[in-house]
């Protein structure tokens, strides 16, 4: 049996060495000769640049092309299994992340594989009972997948909260600029260049979309869909009256006051809820000794009445 296990290990190691050597050697020019079409492409009339090198079936490029869609599909399924309904691309765009969805999912699957390896090594080193070993092996991949997902979700929620708090002030500044004679596009550009908060970063992207050919209202609507903030959805119809209303500054100021009142009301509700939560451990700490003190005479009375 020992010789059979050693033979299997040798076969597995040989296959892994062969696959790794094939991937590495496929990048070397003397081993993987590019085809004639790729060698002649730089000299063609429509291909004056260096052509993109297409890898073979067992090259790193082909491996990457296969792994990326698989990681993305697997990541979406697992995230949906754990109740994440919002698209990852929307959250990454909301927080102005430089990662794309595919790269994030590939890194997430990589951390899961690393967690699986770490959990397996811990289980082998500690040698706990079978249920505990399975717990170690299963917890590693879950942590490797869920920790980056939770980081993106926390960053997205924090961005939305900060955006909600900044929006009334920015709306009042926008109303002042419009009342002073600025156009909507010029006012948005000024707020984007002079501001330093989350709203200013989003307005920088909005101004970029306007320069790409979108109207102010269309660019703001895209921003509202990505930000997914209730106050911004309420402010957007007022900004849509840019070419129709002559007192747009006053309307925006009223909407800013309404948004600030809603924010204050929500803050008061949160403070009252936390104040009520403080009394939960106090109540439990007061009830437990009382129950004990009541149980002692009750049990004594039961013992007396049950005695012959």
Order of alpha helices (4+ residues) and beta strands (2+ residues): alpha-alpha-alpha-alpha-alpha-alpha-alpha-alpha-alpha-alpha-alpha
